[in-house]
């Protein structure tokens, strides 16, 4: 069964049936030493090709047609492992193979696949003719494809505008993914959230024309390692009554990026058939404005029993996560992970490309950092600094959702969430951006999957 696809697109790979043209991916050292095929070396020297990172030169054939291509890897190809993504945009349509000894073949294939991504749902139909890459027979091609499918699912969900990806549509996408892999889905929506004791999810989402909901997906067999994934699913964030300025609202279709990334990771886990009992919890809402919107100064009792004072309605993500994490914490798990597009402070600290993660489990922190390096999926650990715990306290409630002062905002948000996970010690919180502001070799500007390949690598290495 092929990996699940949210939006249909042509495969960036071919099966090796029929001829393919070579791409000689080389370093400047190989050009200087003359260690590549003589005819290719001769053409490189004639054209002044010095193999700078991303450089591209077509190779002529004896009959005047295209005979292949030269591609530069630069002096330090391991520092740009997904540079081959450029080839997905540089090569003309046809079947290709990469010939190189300078970089790992899996990283080349992943880079090419990631770089092939296009979000054309709202564009006029294209010809569909794109370059395709041959995967070597010795490579685990199925795993490359499932990682791409997980990344593409996250990108597709984030890139889809809210008029087509509101709470109802996001639930439909979850159910479609679950159906593909035989998972079960249950939903608690609207006023049933109050009856089932999810007051914070209800408060944040009640002003929207589409009912707030908690969507739960379960997959796998009992007795395997239990992994619970929680993702922030705010399909659009106006900021509520503390309304955002127009410029800050432009990207708020991406505020469900935590849920999108969790679903991308869930796809990889299920497609690989890992020995995991998987539970996915997604609080799905729109933070809209109407007469019944929650207000600054309101106080709500959470599912955990802790009261929360609303000091800013634009700090809504931690509220919906709080109820979902409290629910997650009611069952013992071997690992609990939450992902959210949560704070601007995380972007100030680390920029758009490096998501911080938080955990008190030192072994888990080491494993996640190692997986980040192995998968070339950047992460950086920030501290759950106990000295800032006082900042999440409120004067007349147990907690505030928006500490005063604005300092260490990513840390205080993580400390807020930590108050709702008391049973499961192996918990990690990821404050992702979910967006690429500019084109990179491995993808265009737009929605992005972050940390999920590292988490998938960790779960596979840990015997998932």
Secondary structure, 3 states (H helix, E strand, C coil): CCCCCCCCCCCCEECCCCCCEEEEEECHHHHHHCCCCHHHHHHHHHHCCCCCCCCEEEEECCCCCEEEEEEECCCCHHHHCCHHHHHHHHCCCEEEEEECCCCCHHHHHHHHHHHCCCCCCCCCCCCCCCEEEECCCCCCHHHHHHHHHHHHHHHHHHHCCCCCCCHHHHHHHHHHHHHHHCCEEEEEECCHHHHCCCHHHHHHHCCCCCCCEEEEEEECCCCCEEEEEEEEEEEEECCCCCCCCHHHHCCHHHHHHHHHHHHHHHHHHHHHCCCEEEEEEEEEEEECCCCCCCCCCCEEECCCCCEEECCCCCCCHHHHHHHHHHHHCCCCCCEEEEEECCCHHHHHHHCCCCEEEECCCHHHHHHHHHHHHHHCCCEEECCCCHHHHHHHCCCCCCEECCCCCCCCHHHHHHHHHHCCCCCCCCEEEEECCCEECCCECCECCEECCCCHHHHHHHHHHCCC
